[in-house]
Amino acid sequence: MFLGVERTNLNFANLVKERFAFLSDLGFVEVESLSTIVLYRNGDIDVDVYHGRRSYEIGFGITCQGVQYSLSEFIGATDPEFAEQYRYPNATTQEVLADGLTKTAELAKRYCIKALQGAPAFFATLGSQRKLWAEKYAFDVMAGQLRPKAYEAFRLGKY
């Protein structure tokens, strides 16, 4: 356990139910509640709110038709600048956990409402965006591998 944190003392599941009560207004029903994850479902859309077992990060995800999307993807699709700065909150005390869940719920309301309402066009946009992110990542990895070789060739005069 991280810093001797006892999961039962964090009251995670109850805090999630309080902070994410808006999901029931959108037609979601709680289907599972554990000390590190609470799952909701509405038709073919699943929502998970979790508290990382080792990392203690607070996370939020939506799965639609078997494809899982993270909160950071939703943020990135609509606010790329904020997405670059966003980090999942980390909580090992009930007070910090409550605050982190409040902030995560606020972000979910702000960036995920179309997905939570099941808008197919929004999921299509996310799929396209995911493909672009993957291509950019592959390019960045390749550039990172080639850059040192290019610098060395330049240093040696091998143009």
Contacts in CASP RR format, 6 or more apart in sequence:
PFRMAT RR
TARGET T0000
AUTHOR 0000-0000-0000
METHOD contacts of the structure
MODEL  1
MFLGVERTNLNFANLVKERFAFLSDLGFVEVESLSTIVLYRNGDIDVDVY
HGRRSYEIGFGITCQGVQYSLSEFIGATDPEFAEQYRYPNATTQEVLADG
LTKTAELAKRYCIKALQGAPAFFATLGSQRKLWAEKYAFDVMAGQLRPKA
YEAFRLGKY
2 54 0 8 1.000
2 56 0 8 1.000
2 92 0 8 1.000
3 92 0 8 1.000
5 56 0 8 1.000
5 92 0 8 1.000
5 93 0 8 1.000
7 35 0 8 1.000
7 36 0 8 1.000
8 35 0 8 1.000
9 94 0 8 1.000
10 35 0 8 1.000
10 51 0 8 1.000
10 91 0 8 1.000
10 93 0 8 1.000
10 94 0 8 1.000
10 97 0 8 1.000
11 94 0 8 1.000
11 97 0 8 1.000
12 35 0 8 1.000
12 36 0 8 1.000
12 38 0 8 1.000
12 51 0 8 1.000
12 97 0 8 1.000
13 33 0 8 1.000
13 34 0 8 1.000
13 35 0 8 1.000
13 38 0 8 1.000
15 94 0 8 1.000
15 97 0 8 1.000
15 98 0 8 1.000
15 101 0 8 1.000
16 33 0 8 1.000
16 38 0 8 1.000
16 49 0 8 1.000
16 101 0 8 1.000
17 30 0 8 1.000
17 33 0 8 1.000
17 38 0 8 1.000
19 98 0 8 1.000
19 101 0 8 1.000
19 102 0 8 1.000
19 104 0 8 1.000
19 105 0 8 1.000
20 38 0 8 1.000
20 40 0 8 1.000
20 47 0 8 1.000
20 49 0 8 1.000
20 101 0 8 1.000
20 105 0 8 1.000
20 108 0 8 1.000
22 105 0 8 1.000
22 109 0 8 1.000
23 40 0 8 1.000
23 47 0 8 1.000
23 116 0 8 1.000
26 42 0 8 1.000
26 116 0 8 1.000
26 117 0 8 1.000
27 42 0 8 1.000
28 40 0 8 1.000
28 41 0 8 1.000
28 42 0 8 1.000
28 45 0 8 1.000
28 47 0 8 1.000
28 116 0 8 1.000
29 40 0 8 1.000
29 41 0 8 1.000
29 42 0 8 1.000
30 38 0 8 1.000
30 39 0 8 1.000
30 40 0 8 1.000
31 39 0 8 1.000
31 40 0 8 1.000
31 41 0 8 1.000
31 46 0 8 1.000
32 38 0 8 1.000
32 39 0 8 1.000
33 39 0 8 1.000
35 51 0 8 1.000
36 50 0 8 1.000
36 51 0 8 1.000
36 52 0 8 1.000
36 53 0 8 1.000
37 48 0 8 1.000
37 49 0 8 1.000
37 50 0 8 1.000
37 51 0 8 1.000
38 48 0 8 1.000
38 49 0 8 1.000
38 50 0 8 1.000
39 46 0 8 1.000
39 47 0 8 1.000
39 48 0 8 1.000
40 46 0 8 1.000
40 47 0 8 1.000
40 48 0 8 1.000
40 49 0 8 1.000
41 47 0 8 1.000
42 116 0 8 1.000
44 64 0 8 1.000
44 65 0 8 1.000
45 62 0 8 1.000
45 63 0 8 1.000
45 64 0 8 1.000
45 115 0 8 1.000
45 116 0 8 1.000
45 118 0 8 1.000
46 62 0 8 1.000
46 63 0 8 1.000
46 64 0 8 1.000
47 60 0 8 1.000
47 61 0 8 1.000
47 62 0 8 1.000
47 63 0 8 1.000
47 116 0 8 1.000
48 60 0 8 1.000
48 61 0 8 1.000
48 63 0 8 1.000
49 58 0 8 1.000
49 59 0 8 1.000
49 60 0 8 1.000
49 61 0 8 1.000
49 101 0 8 1.000
49 104 0 8 1.000
50 58 0 8 1.000
50 59 0 8 1.000
50 60 0 8 1.000
51 57 0 8 1.000
51 58 0 8 1.000
51 59 0 8 1.000
51 91 0 8 1.000
51 97 0 8 1.000
52 58 0 8 1.000
52 59 0 8 1.000
55 90 0 8 1.000
56 90 0 8 1.000
56 91 0 8 1.000
56 92 0 8 1.000
57 88 0 8 1.000
57 89 0 8 1.000
57 90 0 8 1.000
58 88 0 8 1.000
58 89 0 8 1.000
58 90 0 8 1.000
58 91 0 8 1.000
58 97 0 8 1.000
58 100 0 8 1.000
58 101 0 8 1.000
58 104 0 8 1.000
59 70 0 8 1.000
59 71 0 8 1.000
59 88 0 8 1.000
59 104 0 8 1.000
60 70 0 8 1.000
60 71 0 8 1.000
60 104 0 8 1.000
60 107 0 8 1.000
60 108 0 8 1.000
60 112 0 8 1.000
61 68 0 8 1.000
61 69 0 8 1.000
61 70 0 8 1.000
61 71 0 8 1.000
62 68 0 8 1.000
62 69 0 8 1.000
62 74 0 8 1.000
62 112 0 8 1.000
62 115 0 8 1.000
62 116 0 8 1.000
63 69 0 8 1.000
64 115 0 8 1.000
64 118 0 8 1.000
64 123 0 8 1.000
65 123 0 8 1.000
67 123 0 8 1.000
67 127 0 8 1.000
69 115 0 8 1.000
69 123 0 8 1.000
69 126 0 8 1.000
71 88 0 8 1.000
71 104 0 8 1.000
71 107 0 8 1.000
71 108 0 8 1.000
71 111 0 8 1.000
71 112 0 8 1.000
72 83 0 8 1.000
72 86 0 8 1.000
72 88 0 8 1.000
73 126 0 8 1.000
73 129 0 8 1.000
73 130 0 8 1.000
74 108 0 8 1.000
74 111 0 8 1.000
74 112 0 8 1.000
74 115 0 8 1.000
74 126 0 8 1.000
75 82 0 8 1.000
75 83 0 8 1.000
75 86 0 8 1.000
75 107 0 8 1.000
75 111 0 8 1.000
76 82 0 8 1.000
76 83 0 8 1.000
76 111 0 8 1.000
76 129 0 8 1.000
77 111 0 8 1.000
77 125 0 8 1.000
77 126 0 8 1.000
77 129 0 8 1.000
78 111 0 8 1.000
79 111 0 8 1.000
86 107 0 8 1.000
89 96 0 8 1.000
89 99 0 8 1.000
89 100 0 8 1.000
89 103 0 8 1.000
89 104 0 8 1.000
90 96 0 8 1.000
91 97 0 8 1.000
91 99 0 8 1.000
91 100 0 8 1.000
108 116 0 8 1.000
114 122 0 8 1.000
115 122 0 8 1.000
115 123 0 8 1.000
115 126 0 8 1.000
153 159 0 8 1.000
END
